[in-house]
């Protein structure tokens, strides 16, 4: 819907007669209606005529940039803030708490620092009253209160925090004294007026680390704590909880649907992250095995090993499917490749996928807790590759009624060899088949 030219001129003439106060009130009303979206009107055209830059509608995001490293589409860790919550925080302020001031800022008549301070004051006033806080809970949901607390802890120190972290690389490989000494001084400065901010400051530190477990170096430097016996009894408990939450996310990423291919790269990336965090944590920080963190870590490591043991079992079944062996009539032992079995492309593709996972996961088997099951599958695979190679090459060297079937099974062998050992070994095997047929 657009406004006809004749109406546009009339509206522009009308708007030009409005006082600044009435213009601001009208801007506020139009924005509120636009946010409702119940009636379709040419809101953007009206706002432009009222002197509002509609392309800056999302400028409210600038208010919350200090917490940007903690944003997530879905908060799955205790150090994350859902991106959608920010819009609700702004919308509630715009429509319910102080629409006049919000409208002033959107119209460019208020500085960012001023609107940020106004939002903080409005929310802190509500959070300081049980009655008003119930209104917040009703608006945002009880599960969002913790995220709101983090946000309102960081916002008042936005400029200082942004200035401090502006000097840090986006990705710090090793958290050393060069970063830790200024961090300790900065924390001491912040807690004078914001005594609750330390864990949230450490959340921002962790977001800059290639190895998140190194945040415990910051914990020790800032607080003097080097083990969890004291730490889990303080507000700093959430720092370790956030890392354990990340472990749970990685563990959930191991879920391999039945009769479906997995994503080896994504699975092993999650496994690598889990192993890196878990082993790094234990080397970096003294964890009481009987404490809350120690028990949760132990449970997670057990779950990891169990998941990957199950994965190795599925790899084993895939190998047995594509490398069938027939049993001898007398001994009952597996003695020969069973070329009577049909070659099924779906089974081959599943086996290629499974072996790719095995190859990629091998370096992490010991620390991931599935070394034994991995070794058994590797032994089976290497044995089957050798057995199938010997048997099928021998069959190809003889005249045989089932030549096409033998060739089909040999093609499967070459494909599995390529996945497990690479192109060079697969190509050598393929050339051996040509030589065998020519003999």
N, C-alpha and C positions, 0 to 999 in steps of 0.2 A: 504494500500500500504506500502510495506517495501523495504528497500534497500538491494540488493544482497550482500553477504559477500565480493565478489571480489571488488564491487564498494565501499563498506564501507572502505576497506583497502586503496583504492586509495584516497577517500575523507579525511580520517584521515591523510594520508601523506601530502595532499594538505593543509589542515587546519593548520598543524603543521608548515608550512612555512610562515604563515601570521603574519604580525606585529600586535601588540595589537590594534592599531587604525583600521586596516582593519578587524580584527576579530570582533570588536565591531560594525562596520558598517554592516558586514554580519549578525550578530546576530539581529541587528535592522531590517534589510530587511526581514529576515525570520519571525520574530515576526509580522511585519506589514502584511506580506502575510497571515500568520496564522489567524490574526484578520479579514482580508477580507474574507477568507474562500471561495473565488471564484474558486480556483483551488485546487484539492485534491493532496497534496504532503505529504511525511513523515516528517512533520515539527518537531515533537518531536525528531525523530532520529537525524535529522540535528542539532538541538539545543544541544542535549546531546553530540554529537561529537565536538561541538563548546564550550563545557564546561559549559553549562547552565543547572541548575537543573530544569527540566520541572515541577516537582511536586510543585515548588514554583511559578508557573505561577500566582497564585492568591495572591501572597504576596502583591500586590498593596493594598489589603484590609487593611493591617496593617497601611497604611498611614492615614486612616480615623477613627481609633478606638475611638478617643476622642468623636466623634459624634454618636457612636454606639447606645446609649439609644434613639436616635431620629429616627433611621432607621425604615422604614416601606416599605412593598411591594408596597403599593399605599398610597401616602400622602393624607390623608383626613383631617388633622388638620394643622394649620399654624405653629406648632412646630415640624413637621415631615419632614424627608428627604427621598426621594425614594431611595431604595437600588440600583435600576438600574441606577440612576443618577451618583452614585459614579464610576461605571465602565465606563460610558461615559466621566466623568471628567478625569479619568486616560487614557483612550484610546485617547482622544483628545490631552492630553499632550504627550503621547507616539508617536503619529503619526504626530502631527502638530506643537506642541510648542517646544519640545526639545527632539527629539528621541535619540540623542546621550547620554544625561544624563540619560534618562529613561532606555536605554539599559545597561549603566554602573551599574545602581542599580540592575537591574534584573540579571546581571552577578555576583553580589556580590562585586562589586568594588566601592560601594558608600554606606554610612551609611543611615539609615532610616531618621535621623534628617536632613541630607543633601538633600535627594530627596524631603522630605516634604517642606523644605525651598525653594527649587527650584520651586516646583509646586506653592506654595503660591506666590512667586515673579512673575512667569509667568502669573498667573491669575489676580493678582492685577494690573499688568501693563495693561492688556487688559480691566479690569473693570474701569480703570482710564482714558480711552480714549473712547469718544462717538463712533468713527468709529470702533474701535476694539470691543467695547461692542456690537455693532450691529452684529458683526461676532459671538460673543458668543450666542446672542439671536437666531440667525439663526441656530446655532449648537445644542443648548439645548432646545429652545422653550422659549417664553416669560414667561410662567407659571412656569418655573423652576428657574428663576432668583432669586426669593426670597429664595429658598432652597439653591442655590449656595452662596448667601450672608451669610446665617447662617453658612454654612460649612467653608467659608473663614474667618469668624469671629472667629471660634473656633480653626481652624488648627494652627494658629501661637502660640497659648497658650497650645498646646496639652500636653506637658510634665507636665506643672504646673496643668492643669485641671485633668489629669489622676492621678497625685500624690494626689491632694486634695480629689477627690472622692474615691480613693482607701481606705481611712479610714472610709467611710460610709457603713453601711449595704445596701444590695441590696434593701431591702424593709423596709422603716421606718414607723412604725405605728403612732408615734407622733413626729412631728417636734418641738423640744424644744430648750432651750437656749444652750444646749451642742453642737448643730449643728449650731444654728443661729449666735452665737457670732463669731466663726471662719469664717463663711460665709461672714459676714459683712466686716471683715478685709480683707478677700481674694478678695472680690469685689473691695474694695478700692485700693488694690494693682493692680488688673487687669486693672482698668479703666484709670490708669495713661497713659498706652500706647495703650489701646484698649477701648476707651470711648463708643463704640457701643455695648460692649459685655454683659452688664447686663441682658437684656431680654433673651439672649441665655444661659447665666449661669443659669437663673431661669428655663429655659426649662429643663436643666439637673437636677436641684433640683427636679422639679415636677416628673421626671421620676423615682426617688427613693422613692416616697411617696405612701403609701398604700391608703391614702386619698388625692388626688391631690389638693383639694381646700385649703389644709394647705399651699400651696405655697404662699398664701397671708400673712402668718406669715413671710415668707422670704422677701416678698415685703416690708412689714412695717419695718422690721429690717434693710434692706439694703437701702431703699429709704426714709423711714419716712412717706410714703403714707398709709393711713388707710381707704380711700374711693376712689370711682371711679371718682369723680368730676375733680380731677387733673390728675389722672392716665391715663384716656382715651385720654388725650390730649398730651401724651408723647409716646415715643417709647415703654413704658411698656404696652401699650394697648394690644399688641399681647399676653401677658401672660394670660389675661382674655379671649381673643378671642379663645385661644387654648382650654380652658376648655369648652367654649360654642360650639366649633366645636365638642368636644367629646360628648356633650349632643346631638347634631344632629346625630352623628353616632349611639348613643343608640336609639334615636327615630326612625331612619330608621330600626333598628333591630326589631322593633315591628310589621313590616309588615307581616300580616298573610294572605297567599294566600287563595282564596276561594276554598272550597271543598278539602282543603289539611290539613293534620295534621300540627301542629306547634311543635316547640321544647320548651316545657315548661321550661326546665332548662336554655336554652340560653335566652329566653324571659325574665325570671325573673331575671337572672343575669344582663341583660341590664337595667331592671327596677330598680333593687337595685343600680346599678351604677349611674343611673340618679337621683334617690332620694337622695342618699348619697352625690353626688356632689352638687345638687341644694340646699338641706337643709343645707349642711355644708357651702356652699358659703355664704348663707344669714346669718348664725350665725357667720361666721368668718370675714365678710367684709361688710362695709356700702355701700350698692348699691342704687343709686338714681333711683327710679321707672321710672322717666321720662328721664333717660339717655340712652345711647346706650345699655349698658349692661342690665339695668333694663328692657327695652322694649323687648330685645331679650330673656331674662330669662322668662318674663311673657308669651311671645308667645310660648316658648318651654313647659312651664308647662301646658298651655292650650292645646297644641297639645298632650301632654302625656295623660292628662285626657280624651280627645276626643278619642284617639286611644284605650284606655283601656275600655272606655264606650262601644265602638263598639265591643271589644272582649267579654265583659260581655253579650252583646246582642247575640252574636253567641253561647256562652255557654248556654244561656237560650233556644235558638232554639234546640240545641242538647239534652237538658234535656227533652224538650217537645216531641221530636221525639221518644226517647227510653222509655218514661213513658206516653204513650197515655191514655187519659181519654175519655170516651164516655159520651155524654150529655143525661140527662133525657128527656123523651118525653113531659113532662108537664112543668117542671120548666125551662128547658134549661140549668140548672147548671151542672157542671162536677160532676158526682156522682159515677162513677165506673171505674175501670181499663178496657180499651178497649182491650180485649184479641183477638179480631178478627184481629187486625193489625198484619201483618207479622213481624217476628223478622228478621231484616236485619243486618248482621254482620258488614258491612261498617258503618252503623249508630251507632252501639254499639261502635266500635273502635273510631269513631270520638267523641262520647260522653265521653269515657274514657279519651281521649286526652284533651278534653275541661275542664273536671272536674279536671284533674291533674293541668292544668294551673290555674284554680280558686283557688285550695288549695295552690299552691305555691305562688300565687300573693297576697293572703289575707293580709299578714303582711304589705304590702306596699300600700294598697289601699288609706288610708287617705292622706299620703304625695304624692301619685301619682295622686290624684285628681279624683278618681273614687269610693269613699267610698259608695256613694248612690247606684250606679248601682250594685256594688258588693254585698251590703246588700240585694238588691231585688233578685238577683240570688241565694244567699245562702238561703234566705227564701223560694223561689220556690223549690229549690232542697231538702231541709229538709222536706218541706211539701209533695213533691211527694214521697220521700223515705218512709215517714210514711203512706201515703195513699195507695201506692202500696203494702206495707207490710201488712197492715190491710186487704185490698181487696183480695190479692192473697192467703194469709194464710186462709182466710175464704173460698175461693173457693177450695183450696186443701183439706180442712176438709170435703168437701161434695163430693158425687159421681157426676161426671160431664162428659159429652160427650167430652169436649174439654180439657181433662186432659193434653195431650201432649203440647197443646198450652199454657195452664196455667203454666206448668213446664218451658217452654221456656221463658216466661215472668219473671218468678220468678228467673231463672238463670241470666237474665239481671239485675234484682234488686240486686242480690248478688254481681255481678261484679261492679255495680256502688257504692254500699255500701263499697266495698273493696277499691276503689279508693278514696272515700271521707272520710271514717272513719277509714280505716285500717283493717287488717286481723282479729282482735279480734271481732269487731262488725259484720263483714261479716260472720265469722264462727258461731257466735251465731244465726244469721238470718238463715243460712243454717240448723242448728240443729232444729230450730223452724219449718221449713218446714217438716222435718222428723216426728216430734211430731204431727204436724197437720194431716198428712196423716195416722198416726197410730191411731188417736183418733176415 
